[in-house]
Amino acid sequence: MHSKKKTKMKTSILNSLAVGLLAVSPQLMADDFAWNTMLNLTSDYGNRFAGSDEERKAASWLKGEFEQLGYKVNTHEFEFNLRKKPLTSLNLEAFKQGKINKTIIIGAHYDSIGHNAGSTGFTDNASGIATLLAVAKAFQNITPHYSVKFIAFGAEEVGLNGSKAYVKTINPADIHGMINLDTVAGGDHLYIHSAHSKPYHCGGENSKYSHDTWLRDALLNKSKNIKLARGYDLHPKTPEYPEGETGAWSDHSPFSCLGIPIAYVEATNFSIDGESGKDGYSQTSHPDYWTCFDNSNMASCDRKKEKHWGKIWHTQFDQATQLIPRLESHIKLQVQSNVTLLTRFLSEPK
């Protein structure tokens, strides 16, 4: 995009932010760091496809953001293949020593997909990255209870390459748990998942597999006192997944395979009868994201004619210009709830 047009678009988005802040709570007005992070990342690096120059530029920007917060950042370059083509990407790691040596990893991927359709990865996964940075900011000058590793993963969208590479660098015995932040805003409801009780396909590592729910349950318990957004839920039982358990499609999976308990925060809506049933792939019942939505049945008015299915991620809807007019305050509330939840949990786990 031409630089003048890009600057004009970014200014327009920031102006929209200023107007929108007048309508939200004073608590959100006091801390718009995460929201600005989402805007800046997606307006400056809208195409963060795995292995691309733009993804690497986004990684450099993220490294600078962590360093401005006072963190030393370790970069881990890794190689992967995509359509038989060798590519490279980066994981970024920042560490905060806690009062105890038990370490919690908080991870979020920064790459994106769907740019050909118009997506800039505003919810998937600038929302996770913004939450990650905002929690790191919260601990700039205070010591958490747990020691914390903040990890920004590259190349998630094309095979979880960043998290698969990262787990090869750690001793599982040193990690108390892993919290995955992937699309943590935009959907109708906030959920916290654990790993599936049926082991993922771990490439011979199933003997180490963990579906321990302690971290999920601890976060859910801590969330009861967070009033910024609608409460966190366990997703209902589906034919494929028991209540509150999730699949292997995001960066928590390699950690589960190494025997590390995980919790996965996600914003979607498992009550919607979407294109493939009630599987959480339809994120919102907002009518603007459907050809026609039937609220009484939580489904499309006409399954044969439906084009959008309430999906935001990987589509033309996952960009600021599409989301701000419709879901701005909703997304802000969800992101701030996530930051508050994680900050409180890491500070006072009980």
N, C-alpha and C positions, 0 to 999 in steps of 0.2 A: 504493500500500500504506500502511496506517496506520503512523504513525511508530514506535509502540511495538512493533508486530509486526516492523517492519523492523529495529529495534535488536536485538530478540531473535534474529532470524535471523542477523544479522551476528555477534553474540556467539557463537552456536552454531557458525558457520563458523570463527571465529577459535579457538574451543576445540578444534575438530577439527584445526586446524593445529598447535596446541601438542602434541597427542597424537601426531600424525603425525611431527613433527620428531624424536621420540625414536627413530624407526626408520630415519632416514636418516643419511647420512654427516656427520662433523663439518664438512666443507667447506661443505655446504649449511646446516648450523646456523649457521655464521658469517655467512651472508649470505642472509636471507630477504626482502630488500627487494623483489625482483621478484614473489615469491609474494604478499606483502602488497598490492602494487600491483594484482595481478589480483583479489584478494578485494575490495579497497576500491572499485575501479572498477565491478565488476559487481554488488556489493551496493547501492551508492549510485546507480548509473546503469545499471540493467539493460536499459532500453529506450533505446538510442542510435540510433534510426532516423534516417536522413539527413534533415536539414532540420528536425528536431523541436526543441522546447524542451529536451528531455532531452539531445539531442546537444550543443546549445550549452552546457548546464550542465556536461557532461562535458569539453568543450573548455576551459571556464573552470577546472575542477579540474585538468586537465592543465597548463595554463599556470602555475597556482600550484605544481604539483609541480616543474616545470622551474626556476621562480624560486627555490624553496627550495633547489635544488641550486646556485644561484648563476648561472644563465644568464639572459641577456636574451632575451626571447621576442618575435619578430615575428609578428603575426597577419595573415593574408591572407584577407579575406572574399571569397567568390565566389558567383555566382548559377548556378542550374541549374533545369531543368524536369523535373518528374516527373508523368506522366499529365497533361501540358499545364498543370500548376500551377507557377508560379514559386516557388522556394524559395532560401534562402541557407544557407551552411555556412561553416566556417572551416578553414584550414590553419594549423598552428603550426610555427614554425621557430626552432630554437636553434642557435647556432654555437660551435664550439671551434676556435681557431687551432692548427694543428699546427706541427711543425718545418719542413715544406715547405708550399708553397701549393697543391699538388694536393689537390682536395677530393673526398671520398667522401660521398655522401648515404646516410644510413640512414633508411628510411621505413617507417611502419606506419600502417594506418588504425585509427581509434578508433570509427567508427560500427559498428552491428550490425544484424542482421536476424533474423527468426524469433521475435520476442518474443511473437507470437500463439500460437506453439507451446510457449512456455516458455523459449526461449533467452535467456540474458543475455550471449551472446558471450564466454564465459569463455576458450575457445580461439581463437575467431574474432571479435574479434582482440585481446582483452585480453592474450593471451600475447605478441603482437607489440609492443604498447604497453609492457608491463612490461619486455620485453627492451630496448626503445629507451631507456626511462628508466634502467634499471640500467646500461647502457653509458655513458650520460651521467653517471651518478653515479660510475662508475669513473674518469672523467677530470676530476672536480671539481678536483683539486689536482695533476694531472700532465698533461704535454703529449703528445698522440699524435704519431705520425710524420706521418700525413696530417692535413690540416684536415678537420673533420667538420661536416656539417649534419645535425641531427636533425630529421626532419619527421614530424609527426602529421597524416595526411590525413583530411579529412572526406568524407562521402558517397561512399565507395568502393563500397558494396554495391549501389548503384542506377545504376552506369555509370561508375565510376572518375572521378567528377567532380572530386574534390580534386586528384588527380595531374594530370589534364588541365589544370586551371586553373593548377597550380603550374608546370608546364613552360613556360608562356607568360611566366613572370617571370624565367627564367634564360637565360644564354648557355651553350649546350652545350659550348663550348670551355673553359669554366671548370670543368667537372665531369669528374673522372677515372673515376667509376663510381658505380653506384647499387645498394644492397643493399635488397631488399624483404623485410620480415618480415610474413608473413601466415599465421596459424594455424601457429605454430612449436612447438606442443606438443599432445599428446593422441593423435595418430596413432601407429601402431606404430613407424614408422621416420622418421628425419630425412633429408631430401634437400636438395641444393643444385642448383638448375636454372640454366641459361642461357636466353637468348631463343631462340625457334625459328629455325632456319636459313632457313625460308621466311618472308618478311616478313609481319608483322601488317598488317591493314587500317588504314593510318595516315592516311587522308584526304589523299592526295597527297604524303605525306612519305616515301614508300618509298625515295627516293634517298638519304636520310640514315640509313636503318635500320642498326642494328648488332646482329649476333648474336655478337660477339666473346666468347670464353669465358674471357678471362684472369682476370676477377674470380671467377667460379665455380671455376676451377681453382686459383687462389691460396688460396681459402677451404678447398677440399677438401684441399689439401696441408697447410695449417696445422692442419686438424682431426685429422690422424693422431696427434698427441700429446695429444689431449683424451680423457680416460678416464672422464668423468662419465656418459656415456650411450653406447649402442651407436653405432658409427661412422656418419659421414655417408656417404650413397650418391648415385650417379647413378641415376635411375630407369631401369629396363630399357626397351628399345625397344618401342614399341606401334605398332599400325597407323597411328595419327595422328601420333606424335611419335618422332623419333630419340632415342636414349639421352641422358638428361640435359637435354633441351630441353623447354620448357614453352609453354603457350598465352598468350593475351593477356588473361586474365580478372582480373588483379590490377594493382596500382599500378606495377609495373615497365614495363608496356606503353608508356605515353606516353614514357618515357625511351628505350626501345629505338627508338621511332619517330624520336627526335631524334638518333640515332647515338651514344647513351651506352651503354657496356657495362653489363650488369646481372647480378646474382646474386639468386636468389629462394630463400629458406629456407622449407621447408614440412614439416610432419609429417603423414604419411599412410601408405598401404600399397599400392603398385602391384602387389603379388603377389596381391592378392585379386581373384577373378573376381566383380565386383560387379554391380549392377543394369545397368550399361552396359558391362560387361567390365572389363578391367584398366586402368582409366583414373585411378585414384587418388581416386575419389569415395567409395569405401568406406575409411574411415580406419583402422579397427581390426578385428581378429579376435576381440577380447574377446567372449565369448558373451553378455554382458548387453546388447550393442548389436545383437543379431540375434534374430529369432524362433527360428532354429536354425542353427548354424554347423557345417559339415563341415570339420574341420581337415585331413583327408587330401587334400581337393581344394581347399582354400582358397576355399570357395564356400558358398552357402546350401544347406541340406539339401533345400529345396523352393522353387524359384524362384517358383512360382505362389502360395505361401502366405507368402512372406517379406514382412515389413512394415518392417523397420528398415535392413537392408543395411549395417550397420556404420558408419553415418553419425553424426557428432557435430555438425558445423557446421550451423547453421540449424535445428536440431531441439530437442526438449525435453531432449536429453541434454547440450546445451552450456551447462551451469550448474554452479556449485560443488556444489550438493547432490547432483547426479547423478554428478559426476566424482570428488569427493574420496573416497568410500568405495571406489572401484574403481581409480582411476589416480593417486592423489595423489603417491606417490613417483616414479612414472614421469614425470609432468608436471614436477615439481620438477627432476628430473635433466635433462630436455630443456631447460628454460628456462635452468638454470644452465650447461649446456653451450653454449648459444647465446651467453650473455653472455660466457663465457670465450673462446670462439672469436673473437667480434668484437673484444673488448678486446685480445686478443693480436695479431690481424691488424692492427688500427689502430695498435698500438704498435710492432710488429716485423713488417712485411709479408713479409720474407724469412726 
